[in-house]
Amino acid sequence: MKTELLISLLLIASLITNLSAVSSREEMVRVELTFVDGFTGKPVDGSVWAGFWKADELWKENMFEGEVFRDYLEEVETVNGRVSIELPLHGAYYVWFWPKEGIEHPRYGWLPAYEPRYATFIFDGETNIRYTVITYPIGFIIADLYSPTGEKIEFEEWDDLWNYNLARFHGASSDNSIILFFRDFTAKGHHFMISVPAGVKSKIVWTTHVPGYGWAWLEADNRGEYYLLRRGEAVRINLVLETGWTMHRKAMERIYAFNKEGYKLSENVTLFMEKAKDLLEIANRLAPGDAAKLSWEALKYILLAEEQAIIDKSLQDIENYRIGELEVVVPDGYHVNVTLDYVDFFFFANPPNEEGMQYWLQIIRLFKYHQLYISFWDAKRNGLVPEDVVEGALDWIKERTRGMTKRVLFSGHATGPGYYVEAYLEGEEEYYPSFMLDFLKPVNKTAVLEFSTNWLTSVAPALKKMKDVEVVEYILEDELEYTNSYCWKEWRGRLLATPCTMEYKIEWMKNVSKALKQVSPDAKIFISTISAPANPVLNNTRERLDWRKYARYTSPEAIKYFLDNGVELDGINIQVHMGNIWSGMWDIISLYDTLQSYGKLGLPIGILEFRVVSGQSADNSYRPWRDEFSEENQAELMKRCLTVFLGNPQVIGIIYYTHWVDSGPSPWPFTPAGLLRADGTPKPAYYALLDFFKSRIYQGEIRLSDGRGSVKTLEGWYYVTISDEDGNVIGSYRIHVDGGSKTYFILHQYENQTLKAEVKKLREEMKKSRARISSLEGEIRRLEQDIHEKEALIVKLREQCSENITKTTTTTITTTLTETITLQTGAIPTLEMYLLIICIATLTIAITLAIAFRRR
């Protein structure tokens, strides 16, 4: 018995040991990495360091949340470019690769021949992980940087670079297809160096504050020749001087292109560019510090000239594409009055409360536009939204806007491939009802597609019934080109929150867009992208080893990928946060270039998020336009941004993001970006906005000449009211004025031109007859007065006459007036009597003639 018990205990112990070993193995992952030359594909050897993110739940680590456990493995050598390592099970990992091959430079010391790589990846359920890591052969630009006063800037450590310009010094190929993030200090002399891809034409892309201009993106490209370095080769440059010449050439190329296209540029564009060239030519002959000092001044003039050229072009494009001419032709003597219904372009801000409502309604009056939100809590479990919910949402909008809303944007996002990281970290209950979490965590693809499809296909028909409201666009999803959209999956009893794959995103969009088009063929389907990067170097996608599975390198590239894979899109929305350090949208030049890059897709562009700050944010994540934050600078930048937006024919409108007033809740650290102050009073930016649009909208009476007149106005819907010369309204007509063309409004009173000419002639004769009639009426009044006088004379004579006289008077108003005097038998007429009879007869004839003329 004891023996059996001992054997049983040994078996149990062995089983526990085996289970522990299995469990231990399950808690480890095997990572196999292969490092290759980005040009040749040959293996590259070096050392590997690895670590991971450590949090209380695996799904948080998947989102790179929690503590970073650094260098869990350090300096593991590759063999033939390969390394196989074991790491504890966690949700997210990083690797650091340092190449073995290098060159010993006599002045700068050891320089790596290949790009050192930092990269991350996530655990998505596979315990055996394999990645091929691309590393490019590199050369180095030793960049001497001087201050605007000519002093040499010495960076002692990494923090100095970050404090200077967020360490934004990048090496890139001439076409931006290769972006390198490695920059360091030389082993000897502690010189600042920037890596560039070797063996191909390369340049430096960096950003800084240019005195007298503001923050800007800059390039140095060896004065148009580009840098062509061998592996491990180093060259030294005066970065500011070389940047001055490069930016001068780039600006001249842009200005030349504008001129060639027929745009007329301001005189100061030429003056600034000539001034900059003179400064740079002098700088070529000076010592490095003095050369840099003049180059900083030249950069100011170059950027000011280039920005002015963009503003000039945009203003002319507004006239060419956005402003239409309305010509009216009406009968002579008529009046024409024009009033705005709403312009095609829209601008919308969403006030969180009633504060400043009277100012907000001024904006609504111009654009008649509002966003439509429907809560997930109002949907049924299968995603169907009751029609009365849609009606209620629209009724609330109409009440809020005093009945002025005529078009809406419906956002259907957050129903498909997940949403932002924050949606989960801050508590899902705030975003999704519990029944939605049942199929979102983990993702039940079939249920998600059913819910998403029902959501859109029930809302769209309900909106179509609202004849007085047009849906401008349906937004399907947000930021699908990036790794921000997450899909929950279950793995061995644990939740993983991994980015949704591109294949899943495409499948989801194709299904829901097809269903939406079936119920609403005229529906305009848009997707929204992440903050539009002002420069490709801002896209850190390459740091993710698994990015090809979940994202694309740039937003335009991702949208093209969706289109190429059969997704039907009618437009895109982008985010523009002016001055934000992460989007790098510093100035008008970067804004213009960003819109141009998206414009190549050939789709309408909506600005779903836009803001201009008047002060620093709570997390110091903004850089001032020009030299400081102020309400005046906010207004000026607002006006310039609107010029560039409206000057691009593909941009359909703007939604001012989050802030209406400088107070209230915000999804990000507080930033003074409102159009109204915290006390509800308007900032100069608010008036700059209204004046920008109102100055381009014509309202009022049109001056006419011979019944013709014309006015120019911003494209949109207008009411044309016609009234006659007496002020009586003949009719009011709603018409659309097309931008870049002439719209005719012709009111024909008579279609037969011969009759019209005859009527005109008759009108002229009638006018003359009226004058004659008026004269005759005066004559009649005079003759009537004579009759009264003669009648009085008759009375007097009757009294004097001894004979009995019988008088008969007959009056016919429309023909003659007859007066007959009959003498009694035996009476002898006197001379006076004969004279009286003659006078009366003469008077009668005169009256008859007058009446005859009047009848005529």
C-alpha positions in Angstrom: 0.0 0.0 0.0 2.8 2.4 0.9 4.6 1.4 -2.2 1.5 2.2 -4.4 1.1 5.5 -2.6 4.7 6.4 -3.2 4.4 5.5 -6.8 1.3 7.6 -7.1 3.0 10.5 -5.4 6.0 10.2 -7.8 3.6 10.1 -10.8 1.8 13.2 -9.5 5.1 15.0 -8.9 6.3 14.0 -12.4 3.0 15.2 -13.9 3.3 18.5 -12.1 6.9 18.9 -13.2 5.9 18.1 -16.8 3.0 20.5 -16.6 5.2 23.2 -15.1 7.7 22.7 -17.9 4.9 22.9 -20.5 3.5 26.0 -18.8 6.9 27.5 -18.7 7.4 26.8 -22.3 4.1 28.3 -23.1 5.1 31.5 -21.4 8.1 31.9 -23.7 8.2 32.9 -27.3 10.8 32.0 -29.9 11.9 35.0 -32.0 13.9 34.5 -35.2 15.3 37.6 -36.9 17.1 37.9 -40.2 19.0 41.1 -41.0 19.5 41.9 -44.6 20.9 44.7 -46.8 18.0 46.8 -48.1 19.4 47.0 -51.6 21.0 43.6 -52.2 19.1 41.3 -49.8 22.4 39.9 -48.5 22.7 39.1 -44.8 24.2 41.7 -42.5 25.7 40.7 -39.2 25.8 42.5 -35.9 24.6 42.5 -32.3 21.1 42.4 -31.0 19.5 43.7 -27.8 15.9 42.9 -26.9 13.3 44.0 -24.3 9.5 44.1 -23.8 6.6 46.1 -22.3 5.4 44.8 -19.0 1.8 45.5 -17.8 -0.8 43.8 -15.6 -2.6 42.5 -18.7 -1.4 41.2 -21.9 -3.7 43.3 -24.1 -2.2 46.5 -22.6 1.2 45.4 -23.6 -0.1 44.8 -27.1 -0.8 48.5 -27.1 2.8 49.3 -25.9 1.4 50.3 -22.5 3.2 49.7 -19.2 6.8 49.6 -18.1 9.5 49.0 -20.6 11.8 46.1 -19.6 15.0 47.1 -21.2 17.7 44.8 -22.5 16.3 41.6 -21.2 18.7 40.1 -23.8 21.8 42.1 -24.7 24.5 41.8 -27.3 23.4 38.5 -28.9 25.5 38.0 -32.0 24.0 37.1 -35.4 25.4 34.4 -37.6 25.0 34.9 -41.3 22.5 37.7 -40.5 20.4 35.4 -38.3 19.6 35.3 -34.6 17.2 33.1 -32.7 16.3 34.2 -29.2 13.8 33.3 -26.5 11.8 36.0 -24.7 9.1 35.8 -22.0 5.6 36.0 -23.2 4.5 39.6 -23.3 2.4 41.7 -25.6 5.0 43.9 -27.3 8.8 43.8 -27.9 11.6 45.9 -29.1 14.9 45.0 -30.7 18.0 47.1 -31.2 20.5 46.0 -33.9 24.0 47.3 -34.1 25.9 46.3 -37.3 29.2 44.6 -37.0 30.7 46.0 -40.2 32.2 49.5 -40.0 34.9 51.8 -41.1 37.6 53.4 -39.0 37.7 57.0 -40.1 41.0 58.8 -39.3 39.1 62.0 -38.1 35.8 60.8 -36.8 36.6 57.3 -35.5 34.6 54.1 -36.1 31.5 54.6 -38.2 29.0 51.9 -38.9 28.7 50.8 -42.5 25.0 49.8 -42.0 22.1 51.5 -40.4 21.6 50.7 -36.7 18.0 49.7 -36.3 15.4 50.1 -33.6 12.2 48.2 -34.2 9.1 47.0 -32.3 6.6 44.2 -32.9 3.7 42.7 -31.0 2.6 39.2 -30.0 -0.4 38.2 -31.9 -0.8 34.6 -30.9 2.1 32.9 -32.6 4.7 31.6 -30.2 7.2 31.3 -33.1 7.9 34.7 -34.5 9.9 35.4 -37.6 10.9 38.7 -39.1 13.2 39.9 -41.8 14.7 43.2 -40.8 15.9 45.6 -43.5 18.9 47.7 -42.8 20.4 50.0 -45.4 24.1 50.8 -46.0 24.8 54.3 -44.9 27.1 57.2 -45.2 27.3 60.2 -42.9 26.9 64.0 -43.1 28.9 65.7 -40.4 26.6 68.7 -39.9 28.1 71.9 -38.5 25.2 73.9 -37.2 25.4 77.6 -36.3 23.0 79.9 -34.4 21.3 82.8 -36.2 24.0 85.0 -34.5 26.8 82.9 -36.0 27.9 80.9 -32.9 28.6 77.2 -33.3 25.9 75.0 -31.7 27.4 72.1 -29.8 25.1 69.2 -28.9 26.4 67.3 -25.9 23.8 64.6 -25.6 20.6 63.3 -27.0 18.4 65.6 -24.9 20.1 68.6 -26.5 18.9 67.4 -29.9 15.4 66.9 -28.6 15.2 70.3 -27.0 16.5 71.9 -30.2 14.0 70.5 -32.7 12.6 67.2 -31.4 15.7 65.6 -32.9 14.3 66.0 -36.3 17.3 65.5 -38.5 16.7 62.8 -41.0 18.6 61.3 -43.9 16.4 60.4 -46.9 16.7 59.3 -50.5 16.1 62.1 -53.0 12.5 60.7 -53.6 11.8 60.1 -49.9 11.3 56.4 -50.5 13.9 55.7 -47.8 13.8 57.5 -44.5 16.5 56.9 -41.9 16.1 57.8 -38.3 19.6 57.2 -37.1 21.7 60.2 -36.0 24.5 60.3 -33.5 27.8 61.8 -32.4 31.1 60.7 -33.8 33.4 58.6 -31.7 36.2 61.1 -32.1 35.6 64.8 -31.7 31.9 64.4 -30.7 30.7 65.8 -34.0 27.0 65.7 -34.8 26.4 63.3 -37.7 23.3 62.4 -39.8 23.0 59.1 -41.6 21.9 59.0 -45.3 21.4 55.9 -47.4 24.6 55.1 -49.2 24.8 54.3 -52.9 21.8 56.4 -53.8 21.1 60.1 -54.2 20.4 61.4 -50.7 19.5 64.6 -48.8 18.9 65.8 -45.3 15.5 66.8 -44.1 15.2 68.8 -40.8 13.1 71.3 -39.1 13.8 74.4 -37.0 12.7 77.9 -36.1 13.8 80.4 -38.7 14.0 83.9 -37.1 11.5 86.3 -38.7 9.5 83.5 -40.3 8.7 80.7 -37.8 9.0 76.9 -37.7 9.7 75.3 -41.1 10.7 72.2 -42.9 14.1 72.5 -44.5 16.3 70.4 -46.8 19.9 70.2 -47.7 20.6 68.4 -51.0 24.1 69.5 -52.1 22.7 72.4 -54.1 20.6 70.1 -56.2 23.3 67.5 -56.9 22.3 65.4 -53.9 24.8 63.5 -51.7 26.1 60.2 -53.1 28.2 58.5 -50.5 29.8 55.1 -50.1 29.2 52.9 -47.1 30.9 54.4 -44.1 31.9 57.5 -46.0 31.6 60.9 -44.2 31.4 64.4 -45.6 31.3 67.7 -43.6 29.0 70.6 -44.5 27.9 73.9 -43.1 24.3 72.8 -42.6 22.7 76.3 -42.6 24.5 77.5 -45.7 23.8 74.4 -47.7 20.2 74.5 -46.6 19.9 78.1 -47.7 21.0 77.2 -51.3 18.8 74.1 -51.4 15.7 76.0 -50.2 16.4 78.8 -52.7 16.5 76.3 -55.5 13.3 74.6 -54.4 11.5 77.9 -54.0 12.6 79.1 -57.4 11.4 75.8 -59.0 8.0 76.4 -57.4 7.8 80.0 -58.4 8.8 79.1 -62.0 6.1 76.4 -62.1 3.5 78.9 -60.9 4.6 81.5 -63.5 4.5 78.9 -66.2 1.0 78.0 -65.3 -0.1 81.6 -65.7 -0.2 82.8 -62.1 0.7 86.4 -61.3 2.8 86.7 -58.2 3.3 89.6 -55.9 6.3 91.9 -56.5 7.8 91.1 -53.1 8.2 87.4 -54.2 10.8 88.5 -56.7 12.3 91.0 -54.4 12.7 88.5 -51.5 14.2 85.9 -53.7 16.8 88.3 -55.2 17.6 89.5 -51.7 18.1 85.9 -50.5 20.4 85.1 -53.5 22.6 88.2 -52.8 23.0 87.1 -49.2 23.9 83.5 -50.1 26.4 84.6 -52.7 28.1 86.8 -50.1 27.9 84.0 -47.5 29.9 81.7 -49.9 32.9 83.9 -49.3 32.7 84.2 -45.6 33.9 82.1 -42.6 31.4 79.4 -41.5 29.8 81.3 -38.6 29.3 84.5 -40.7 28.1 82.5 -43.6 25.5 80.8 -41.5 24.4 84.1 -40.1 23.6 85.5 -43.5 22.1 82.1 -44.5 19.6 82.3 -41.7 18.5 85.7 -43.0 18.3 84.4 -46.5 16.1 81.5 -45.3 13.7 84.0 -43.9 13.3 85.8 -47.3 13.1 82.5 -49.2 10.3 81.1 -47.0 8.4 84.4 -46.9 8.6 84.5 -50.8 7.5 80.9 -51.2 4.7 81.3 -48.8 3.5 84.5 -50.5 3.7 82.7 -53.9 1.4 80.0 -52.5 -1.0 82.6 -51.1 -1.0 84.4 -54.5 -1.7 81.2 -56.4 -4.4 80.2 -53.9 -6.2 83.5 -54.2 -6.3 83.2 -58.0 -7.5 79.6 -57.7 -10.3 80.8 -55.6 -11.3 83.2 -58.3 -10.8 80.6 -61.0 -12.6 77.7 -59.3 -14.7 78.9 -56.4 -16.1 82.3 -57.5 -18.9 82.2 -60.1 -20.6 85.0 -62.0 -24.4 85.4 -61.9 -25.8 87.3 -64.9 -29.5 88.2 -65.0 -31.7 89.3 -67.9 -35.1 90.7 -67.0 -37.6 93.0 -68.5 -36.5 96.6 -68.4 -37.7 98.4 -65.3 -37.7 95.2 -63.1 -35.5 94.8 -60.0 -33.4 91.8 -59.0 -32.3 91.0 -55.4 -29.9 88.2 -54.4 -29.8 86.5 -51.0 -27.7 83.5 -49.9 -29.1 80.2 -49.0 -25.7 78.5 -48.3 -22.4 78.1 -49.9 -21.0 74.8 -51.2 -17.9 74.9 -49.0 -18.7 74.2 -45.4 -17.2 75.2 -42.1 -18.5 73.6 -38.9 -17.6 73.9 -35.2 -19.5 72.0 -32.5 -20.2 74.0 -29.4 -20.5 71.8 -26.3 -23.0 74.1 -24.7 -25.1 77.2 -25.3 -22.1 79.6 -24.7 -21.6 81.9 -27.6 -24.6 80.4 -29.4 -25.4 83.7 -31.1 -21.9 83.7 -32.7 -22.2 80.1 -33.7 -25.5 80.7 -35.5 -23.8 83.2 -37.7 -21.6 80.4 -39.0 -24.6 78.1 -39.4 -26.4 80.8 -41.3 -23.6 80.7 -44.0 -23.1 77.0 -44.3 -26.3 75.3 -43.1 -24.2 72.3 -42.0 -24.1 70.0 -39.0 -22.7 66.7 -37.9 -25.1 63.9 -37.1 -24.4 61.6 -34.2 -26.4 58.6 -33.2 -25.5 56.7 -30.0 -24.8 53.0 -30.1 -27.1 52.7 -27.1 -30.0 53.7 -29.4 -29.3 50.8 -31.8 -30.8 47.3 -31.4 -28.6 44.4 -30.7 -28.2 43.6 -34.4 -27.3 47.2 -35.2 -30.6 48.3 -36.6 -31.4 51.9 -35.7 -35.1 52.7 -35.3 -36.4 55.4 -37.7 -37.7 57.6 -34.9 -34.2 57.7 -33.4 -32.9 59.2 -36.7 -35.8 61.6 -36.8 -35.1 62.6 -33.2 -31.5 63.3 -33.9 -32.4 65.5 -36.8 -35.1 67.3 -34.9 -32.5 68.1 -32.2 -30.1 69.5 -34.8 -32.9 71.6 -36.4 -34.0 72.9 -33.0 -30.4 73.7 -32.1 -29.7 75.6 -35.4 -33.1 77.4 -35.4 -34.2 75.3 -38.4 -31.3 76.4 -40.6 -29.6 73.0 -41.1 -29.9 71.7 -44.7 -27.1 69.2 -44.9 -25.4 66.8 -42.5 -22.4 64.5 -42.2 -23.2 61.1 -40.7 -20.3 59.4 -39.0 -20.7 55.6 -38.8 -17.2 54.9 -37.5 -16.3 52.8 -34.5 -18.6 50.0 -35.7 -16.1 48.0 -37.6 -12.3 47.4 -37.1 -12.3 49.0 -33.7 -11.3 52.4 -32.6 -8.5 54.3 -30.8 -6.3 52.9 -28.1 -7.8 55.3 -25.7 -11.3 53.9 -26.2 -10.1 50.8 -24.3 -7.7 52.3 -21.8 -10.2 54.8 -20.5 -13.0 52.3 -20.1 -15.0 50.6 -22.9 -18.3 51.2 -21.1 -18.1 54.9 -22.1 -17.9 54.0 -25.7 -19.8 50.7 -26.3 -22.9 49.1 -24.8 -22.3 45.7 -23.2 -24.0 43.8 -26.0 -21.5 45.3 -28.4 -18.6 44.2 -26.3 -19.9 40.7 -26.6 -18.9 40.6 -30.2 -16.1 43.2 -30.2 -14.1 41.5 -27.3 -13.0 39.1 -28.9 -14.0 40.1 -32.4 -16.7 38.0 -34.0 -16.2 39.0 -37.6 -19.6 37.8 -38.7 -21.4 39.7 -36.0 -19.4 42.9 -36.6 -20.2 42.8 -40.3 -23.9 42.3 -39.5 -24.0 45.1 -36.9 -22.0 47.5 -39.1 -24.1 46.8 -42.2 -27.4 47.1 -40.3 -26.2 50.3 -38.6 -25.6 52.0 -41.9 -28.4 50.5 -44.0 -31.0 51.4 -41.4 -29.8 55.0 -40.9 -29.4 55.8 -44.6 -33.1 55.1 -45.7 -34.3 57.1 -42.7 -32.2 60.0 -43.7 -33.4 59.8 -47.3 -36.9 60.3 -46.1 -36.0 63.6 -44.7 -36.4 65.5 -47.9 -35.3 68.8 -46.4 -31.9 67.5 -45.3 -29.0 66.3 -47.6 -26.4 63.9 -46.3 -23.1 65.3 -47.6 -21.0 62.2 -46.6 -21.1 59.0 -44.7 -17.8 58.3 -42.8 -17.2 54.6 -42.5 -14.2 54.5 -40.3 -11.3 56.4 -38.8 -7.6 56.0 -39.3 -7.6 52.6 -41.0 -4.3 53.3 -42.7 -2.5 53.2 -39.4 -2.2 50.8 -36.5 -4.7 52.7 -34.3 -7.7 50.5 -35.1 -7.6 47.4 -32.9 -9.3 44.0 -33.0 -9.7 41.9 -29.9 -8.8 38.3 -30.1 -8.7 35.5 -27.5 -5.6 33.4 -26.9 -5.5 30.6 -24.4 -7.9 32.4 -22.1 -6.3 35.8 -22.5 -7.3 38.8 -24.5 -5.0 40.3 -27.1 -5.7 43.7 -28.6 -3.9 43.5 -31.9 -4.2 46.0 -34.8 -6.7 44.9 -37.3 -5.1 43.5 -40.4 -5.3 45.3 -43.7 -7.1 42.3 -45.2 -9.8 42.5 -42.5 -10.1 46.3 -43.0 -10.6 45.8 -46.7 -13.2 43.1 -46.3 -15.1 45.2 -43.8 -15.1 48.3 -45.9 -16.0 46.4 -49.1 -19.0 44.7 -47.4 -20.5 47.8 -45.6 -19.9 50.2 -48.5 -21.6 47.8 -51.0 -24.6 47.4 -48.6 -24.8 51.2 -48.2 -24.7 51.8 -51.9 -27.5 49.3 -52.4 -29.9 51.1 -50.1 -28.6 54.6 -51.1 -26.9 54.6 -54.5 -26.1 58.3 -54.2 -24.4 58.0 -50.8 -21.0 59.5 -50.6 -18.6 57.2 -48.7 -15.6 58.8 -47.0 -12.9 57.4 -44.7 -10.9 59.5 -42.3 -7.1 59.3 -42.0 -4.8 60.1 -39.1 -3.2 63.5 -38.7 -1.8 64.4 -42.1 2.0 64.3 -41.8 3.5 67.5 -43.2 6.6 65.5 -44.3 7.1 61.8 -44.9 9.9 61.7 -42.3 7.3 62.0 -39.6 5.9 58.6 -40.4 7.5 56.2 -38.0 5.7 53.2 -39.4 9.0 51.6 -40.3 9.8 51.1 -36.7 7.1 48.5 -36.6 8.5 45.2 -38.0 4.9 44.0 -38.6 3.6 47.2 -40.1 2.9 45.7 -43.6 0.3 43.5 -42.0 -1.5 46.2 -40.3 -0.8 49.5 -42.0 0.8 51.4 -44.9 3.7 53.8 -44.9 1.7 57.0 -45.7 -2.0 57.8 -45.7 -2.2 58.5 -49.4 -0.4 55.2 -50.0 -2.9 53.4 -47.8 -5.9 55.0 -49.5 -4.6 53.9 -52.9 -4.1 50.4 -51.5 -7.8 50.4 -50.5 -8.9 51.7 -53.8 -6.7 49.1 -55.7 -8.3 46.3 -53.7 -11.8 47.2 -54.7 -13.0 49.5 -51.9 -15.4 52.1 -53.2 -14.6 55.5 -51.9 -16.0 58.9 -52.8 -13.7 61.0 -50.7 -11.3 61.2 -47.8 -11.0 63.2 -44.6 -7.7 64.3 -43.1 -6.7 66.1 -39.9 -4.8 69.3 -39.9 -3.6 70.6 -36.5 -1.6 73.7 -37.3 1.6 73.9 -35.2 1.3 70.4 -33.6 4.7 68.9 -33.2 3.5 65.4 -34.1 1.9 66.3 -37.4 4.6 68.9 -38.1 2.2 71.2 -39.9 4.2 74.3 -39.2 3.3 76.7 -41.9 1.4 77.4 -45.1 4.1 75.7 -47.2 3.7 72.4 -45.5 -0.1 72.7 -45.5 -0.1 73.3 -49.3 2.3 70.4 -50.0 0.2 68.1 -47.8 -3.0 68.9 -49.7 -1.1 68.4 -53.0 0.0 64.9 -52.0 -3.6 63.9 -51.1 -4.9 65.6 -54.2 -3.0 63.1 -56.4 -5.6 60.5 -55.4 -8.2 62.4 -57.4 -10.8 62.3 -54.6 -12.7 65.1 -52.7 -10.9 66.1 -49.5 -12.6 67.0 -46.3 -10.8 68.5 -43.3 -12.4 66.5 -40.5 -10.1 68.0 -37.8 -8.7 71.5 -38.0 -7.5 73.9 -35.4 -5.2 76.9 -35.0 -4.0 77.7 -31.5 -3.6 81.0 -29.9 -1.4 79.7 -27.0 0.6 76.7 -25.9 -1.1 73.4 -25.0 -1.0 71.9 -21.5 1.6 69.3 -22.8 3.7 71.8 -24.7 3.0 70.0 -28.0 2.7 73.1 -30.2 5.2 75.4 -31.9 4.2 79.1 -32.6 3.5 80.3 -36.0 5.9 83.2 -36.7 7.6 84.1 -33.5 4.9 83.9 -30.8 1.5 82.7 -29.7 -1.2 85.4 -29.8 -4.8 85.8 -30.8 -3.7 88.1 -33.6 -1.3 85.4 -35.0 -4.2 82.8 -34.7 -6.4 85.1 -36.8 -3.8 85.7 -39.4 -2.9 82.0 -39.7 -6.6 81.1 -39.8 -7.0 83.5 -42.8 -4.0 82.1 -44.6 -5.1 78.5 -44.0 -8.6 79.2 -45.3 -7.0 80.7 -48.4 -5.1 77.5 -49.1 -8.1 75.3 -48.3 -10.5 77.2 -50.5 -7.9 77.6 -53.2 -7.7 73.9 -53.6 -10.7 72.8 -55.7 -10.7 69.3 -54.1 -11.2 70.5 -50.5 -15.0 70.4 -49.8 -15.1 71.8 -46.3 -13.7 72.1 -42.8 -14.7 70.9 -39.3 -13.1 72.9 -36.6 -12.0 70.3 -34.1 -13.3 70.1 -30.5 -12.8 73.7 -29.5 -15.5 76.3 -29.9 -14.5 78.2 -26.7 -11.3 78.1 -24.7 -12.9 75.9 -22.0 -14.8 72.7 -21.6 -13.8 69.1 -22.0 -11.3 67.9 -24.6 -10.0 64.5 -25.6 -6.4 65.9 -25.5 -4.6 68.2 -23.1 -6.2 71.6 -23.0 -5.1 73.8 -25.8 -6.3 77.4 -26.4 -7.6 76.9 -29.9 -11.1 78.2 -29.6 -12.7 80.8 -31.8 -14.3 82.2 -28.6 -12.6 83.0 -25.3 -13.6 81.3 -22.1 -15.9 84.1 -21.3 -17.8 83.6 -24.6 -16.5 86.7 -26.4 -15.2 86.2 -30.0 -11.5 86.2 -30.8 -10.1 87.9 -33.8 -9.9 84.5 -35.5 -13.7 84.3 -35.4 -14.1 87.6 -37.2 -11.3 86.6 -39.6 -13.3 83.5 -40.5 -16.6 85.3 -41.0 -15.0 88.1 -43.0 -13.1 85.6 -45.2 -16.4 84.1 -46.4 -18.7 87.1 -46.3 -16.3 89.2 -48.3 -16.7 86.6 -51.1 -20.5 86.3 -50.9 -22.7 88.8 -52.8 -26.0 89.7 -51.3 -28.3 92.6 -52.2 -29.7 94.3 -55.3 -28.0 93.8 -58.7 -27.5 97.0 -60.7 -29.1 96.7 -64.0 -28.8 98.4 -67.4 -31.5 97.8 -70.0 -32.6 94.8 -67.9 -29.1 93.2 -67.7 -26.6 92.9 -64.8 -24.1 90.6 -63.2 -22.3 89.9 -59.9 -19.5 87.6 -58.8 -20.0 85.5 -55.7 -18.8 82.3 -53.9 -20.3 79.1 -55.4 -23.4 77.9 -53.7 -27.2 78.2 -53.5 -28.9 81.6 -53.7 -32.4 83.0 -53.9 -33.1 85.4 -56.8 -36.1 87.6 -56.2 -37.7 89.6 -59.1 -40.0 92.6 -58.6 -41.5 95.0 -61.0 -41.1 98.8 -61.1 -43.9 99.2 -58.5 -42.1 96.9 -56.1 -44.5 94.0 -56.6 -42.7 90.6 -56.3 -43.0 88.7 -59.5 -41.3 85.6 -58.2 -38.4 84.1 -56.1 -36.2 81.4 -57.5 -33.5 79.2 -55.8 -30.6 78.7 -58.1 -27.0 77.4 -57.9 -24.1 79.5 -58.9 -21.3 77.4 -60.2 -17.7 78.2 -59.3 -15.4 79.1 -62.2 -18.2 79.7 -64.7 -21.1 82.0 -65.5 -24.6 81.2 -64.4 -27.4 82.9 -66.4 -30.8 83.8 -65.0 -33.2 85.0 -67.8 -36.8 86.0 -67.1 -38.8 86.1 -70.4 -42.0 88.1 -70.2 -42.7 87.6 -73.9 -41.2 84.8 -76.0 -42.3 86.3 -79.4 -39.8 89.0 -80.2 -42.1 90.7 -82.9 -44.9 91.0 -80.4 -42.5 92.2 -77.8 -41.4 95.0 -80.2 -45.0 95.8 -81.1 -45.9 96.0 -77.4 -42.9 98.3 -76.8 -44.1 100.5 -79.6 -47.7 100.5 -78.2 -46.4 101.3 -74.8 -44.6 104.4 -76.2 -47.7 105.5 -78.1 -49.8 105.0 -75.0 -47.4 107.2 -73.1 -47.8 110.0 -75.7 -51.6 109.5 -75.7 -51.7 109.8 -71.9 -50.0 113.1 -72.2 -52.5 114.3 -74.8 -55.4 112.9 -72.6 -54.0 114.8 -69.7 -54.0 118.0 -71.7 -57.6 117.4 -72.9 -58.8 116.7 -69.4 -57.5 120.2 -68.5 -59.4 121.6 -71.5 -62.6 119.8 -70.4 -62.3 121.3 -66.9 -61.9 124.7 -68.5 -65.0 124.2 -70.7 -67.0 122.9 -67.8 -66.2 126.1 -66.0 -67.4 128.0 -69.0 -70.7 126.1 -69.0 -71.2 126.9 -65.4 -70.7 130.5 -66.2 -73.1 130.4 -69.2 -75.7 128.6 -67.1 -75.5 131.4 -64.6 -75.9 133.9 -67.5 -79.0 132.0 -68.7 -80.6 132.2 -65.2 -79.9 135.9 -65.2 -81.4 136.4 -68.7 -84.5 134.3 -67.8 -85.2 136.7 -64.9 -84.9 139.6 -67.3 -87.0 138.0 -70.1 -90.8 138.7 -69.9 -91.7 135.8 -72.1 -92.2 132.3 -70.7 -89.3 130.2 -71.8 -89.2 126.5 -71.7 -85.8 124.9 -71.3 -84.9 121.3 -72.1 -81.4 120.0 -71.5 -80.3 116.5 -72.5 -76.8 115.3 -71.6 -75.1 112.1 -73.0 -71.9 111.6 -71.2 -70.3 109.2 -73.6 -71.3 111.1 -76.8 -72.7 114.7 -76.8 -74.2 117.3 -74.6 -77.3 118.9 -76.2 -79.2 121.9 -74.8 -82.4 123.0 -76.6 -84.4 126.2 -75.9 -88.0 126.2 -77.1 -89.9 129.5 -77.4 -93.6 129.7 -76.7 -95.9 130.5 -79.7 -96.0 134.1 -80.6 -92.8 135.1 -78.8 -90.5 137.4 -80.7 -86.7 136.6 -80.3 -84.5 139.5 -79.5 -80.9 140.0 -80.7 -79.5 139.0 -77.2 -81.5 135.7 -77.5 -79.9 135.0 -80.9 -76.5 135.6 -79.6 -77.1 133.3 -76.6 -78.3 130.5 -78.9 -75.1 130.9 -81.0 -72.9 130.7 -77.9 -74.6 127.6 -76.6 -74.3 125.9 -79.9 -70.6 126.7 -80.2 -70.0 125.4 -76.6 -71.9 122.2 -77.4 -69.7 121.6 -80.5 -66.5 122.2 -78.5 -67.6 119.8 -75.7 -68.5 117.1 -78.2 -65.1 117.4 -79.9 -63.2 117.2 -76.5 -65.1 114.1 -75.4 -64.4 112.5 -78.8 -60.7 113.0 -78.4 -60.8 111.6 -74.9 -62.5 108.5 -76.1 -59.9 108.0 -78.7 
